[in-house]
Amino acid sequence: MTIPDNYSCVHAIPSLDDYMRLRRESGLTPRDALAAEAGLPNSFVAVVIAHEGETVGMGRVIGDGGLFFQVVDIAVLPAHQGKGLGKAIMRALMDRLAQSIAAAAYVSLIADGEARHLYAAHGFAPVAPKSISMA
Ligand SMILES: CC(C)(COP(=O)(O)OP(=O)(O)OC[C@H]1O[C@@H](n2cnc3c(N)ncnc32)[C@H](O)[C@@H]1OP(=O)(O)O)[C@@H](O)C(=O)NCCC(=O)NCCS
């Protein structure tokens, strides 16, 4: 599935302002700006979705470059949801990851609510009850 013509999906780290705005407006827990400023440049893979000059979606993978990776910050602004953008973000992240890490690397994520269906389509499966996520 491709995304609508007036959207573009590119490999790029979101700007600090876009990151803070997308987290807030998509309903994710807002993050501290100083922490975001320090963390964003260390993204292993990052994707943004642009629409008419505005960033409307994002996703990142963080990790140590070899052993462990985590999918984070998957977000699409509410007005742009349901158009395949979340799938495009995941596809772009997973394609780049497949090119750059060993098959034995451990890639995990924490799925909020219905987003688990999006992740299941990319091969992610619950680890409970053998393991539970803790934070
Ligand atoms: C999750 C999110 C990124 C999905 O973005 P999107 O552009 O709407 O997703 P898409 O249109 O590409 O596809 C949605 C797919 O994900 C799943 N999905 C995501 N949210 C869903 C919901 N609320 N209800 C049902 N399915 C949902 C479905 O499998 C769906 O596929 P389908 O249309 O073939 O059934 C978006 O809803 C969002 O930003 N939510 C708020 C932030 C958030 O919860 N992020 C995830 C944190 S783990």
The ligand as a MOL file (V3000), in Angstrom:
LIG
                    3D

  0  0  0     0  0            999 V3000
M  V30 BEGIN CTAB
M  V30 COUNTS 48 50 0 0 0
M  V30 BEGIN ATOM
M  V30 1 C -0.9310 4.3020 15.7630 0
M  V30 2 C -0.8870 5.3380 14.6420 0
M  V30 3 C 0.5370 5.8130 14.4190 0
M  V30 4 C -1.4140 4.6930 13.3600 0
M  V30 5 O -1.2820 5.6530 12.3340 0
M  V30 6 P -2.2620 5.6550 11.0680 0
M  V30 7 O -1.6500 6.5290 10.0280 0
M  V30 8 O -3.6460 5.9790 11.4810 0
M  V30 9 O -2.1770 4.1210 10.6340 0
M  V30 10 P -2.5040 3.4850 9.2030 0
M  V30 11 O -3.6100 4.2440 8.5490 0
M  V30 12 O -1.2460 3.2950 8.4420 0
M  V30 13 O -2.9920 2.0160 9.5540 0
M  V30 14 C -3.5410 1.7410 10.7550 0
M  V30 15 C -3.2920 0.3110 11.0290 0
M  V30 16 O -2.8000 0.1920 12.3280 0
M  V30 17 C -3.7660 -0.4520 13.1570 0
M  V30 18 N -4.3750 0.5720 13.9970 0
M  V30 19 C -3.7410 1.6530 14.4740 0
M  V30 20 N -4.5350 2.3700 15.2730 0
M  V30 21 C -5.7050 1.7270 15.2860 0
M  V30 22 C -6.9370 1.9680 15.9370 0
M  V30 23 N -7.1370 3.0180 16.7400 0
M  V30 24 N -7.9220 1.0870 15.7380 0
M  V30 25 C -7.7370 0.0230 14.9520 0
M  V30 26 N -6.5930 -0.2470 14.3040 0
M  V30 27 C -5.5890 0.5890 14.4740 0
M  V30 28 C -4.6540 -1.1870 12.2130 0
M  V30 29 O -4.0610 -2.4690 12.0430 0
M  V30 30 C -4.5750 -0.4310 10.9150 0
M  V30 31 O -4.5100 -1.2570 9.7950 0
M  V30 32 P -5.8160 -1.5060 8.9120 0
M  V30 33 O -6.2930 -0.1700 8.4600 0
M  V30 34 O -5.3170 -2.3600 7.7740 0
M  V30 35 O -6.7700 -2.2160 9.8140 0
M  V30 36 C -1.8150 6.5540 14.9600 0
M  V30 37 O -3.1120 6.0550 15.2470 0
M  V30 38 C -1.3280 7.3900 16.1270 0
M  V30 39 O -0.4740 8.2560 15.9670 0
M  V30 40 N -1.9060 7.1640 17.3160 0
M  V30 41 C -1.6020 7.9890 18.4870 0
M  V30 42 C -0.1890 7.7630 18.9800 0
M  V30 43 C 0.0660 6.3160 19.2940 0
M  V30 44 O -0.7160 5.6540 19.9660 0
M  V30 45 N 1.2000 5.8270 18.7760 0
M  V30 46 C 1.6190 4.4500 19.0090 0
M  V30 47 C 2.3240 4.3350 20.3000 0
M  V30 48 S 2.7900 2.6680 20.6410 0
M  V30 END ATOM
M  V30 BEGIN BOND
M  V30 1 1 1 2
M  V30 2 1 2 3
M  V30 3 1 2 4
M  V30 4 1 2 36
M  V30 5 1 4 5
M  V30 6 1 5 6
M  V30 7 2 6 7
M  V30 8 1 6 8
M  V30 9 1 6 9
M  V30 10 1 9 10
M  V30 11 2 10 11
M  V30 12 1 10 12
M  V30 13 1 10 13
M  V30 14 1 13 14
M  V30 15 1 14 15
M  V30 16 1 15 16
M  V30 17 1 15 30
M  V30 18 1 16 17
M  V30 19 1 17 18
M  V30 20 1 17 28
M  V30 21 1 18 19
M  V30 22 1 18 27
M  V30 23 2 19 20
M  V30 24 1 20 21
M  V30 25 1 21 22
M  V30 26 2 21 27
M  V30 27 1 22 23
M  V30 28 2 22 24
M  V30 29 1 24 25
M  V30 30 2 25 26
M  V30 31 1 26 27
M  V30 32 1 28 29
M  V30 33 1 28 30
M  V30 34 1 30 31
M  V30 35 1 31 32
M  V30 36 2 32 33
M  V30 37 1 32 34
M  V30 38 1 32 35
M  V30 39 1 36 37
M  V30 40 1 36 38
M  V30 41 2 38 39
M  V30 42 1 38 40
M  V30 43 1 40 41
M  V30 44 1 41 42
M  V30 45 1 42 43
M  V30 46 2 43 44
M  V30 47 1 43 45
M  V30 48 1 45 46
M  V30 49 1 46 47
M  V30 50 1 47 48
M  V30 END BOND
M  V30 END CTAB
M  END
